[in-house]
Amino acid sequence: KQWYQRRVAITAGAEGVESKYILKIIGTHKYGSLDHDTATKLMKKEVAEHVSKCKHALVIIDEAEKLPEGTLNAISPYLDKNVAIDEVDYRNTIFVFLSNTAGNAIRNYTETQLEAGRQREDIAVLEMENLIQEHLYNSGELKHSSLISRYQLDAFIPMLPLEKRHVQQCAEEQLKQRRNKCGCGDDPSCISTRANEIANQIDYSGRFSRSGCKKISTKANLVCPLDRKSEL
């Protein structure tokens, strides 16, 4: 999800996810302990205040499944392409909702397709849209949500579970940043071997990593500490 957020931010012309043009709301931060009415008022206030200051804003709502049920209905009018609401124009605002609600459904569907002999690269976004949409509408934070019933969401993008080969690729990218610390230099064979060792330390459920690539940076840093200066 972190990679996806960075790509969306760059595509939208923002200077990374910390840009002043981006409002990032995390479901477990501030909202998790709130009742429905309070969460709804806070959501509307945060979004309205941000968009009023930035005409071409990007609003990222992460861990949306942790929000009190119905909270997202508060911003439904903002996605209706109205000219303005309370003098705030939302037509140039991009809303991105990140959620794990359909995670198991995506995982099961992907596994079924792979077992049937298909390549994951052949699984199209469109064939998974109905699966994700139906799952979200019947459970979680978007249960019976107007965002779905009023067709206000333009696309449903699945994040397919990662296999060991993808985890190893993540590890290789991390090791390339640390190649001088690992004694590999630019030797691809050495980097590949060390990356495979790291990938083997990750916990898997069947063919898929339980944690994606989340732990790779930490694992790589234990093997080959990254020079902090190289990150500046």
Disulfide bonds with the S-S distance in Angstrom:
Cys170-Cys213 2.07
Cys182-Cys224 1.63
Cys184-Cys190 1.99
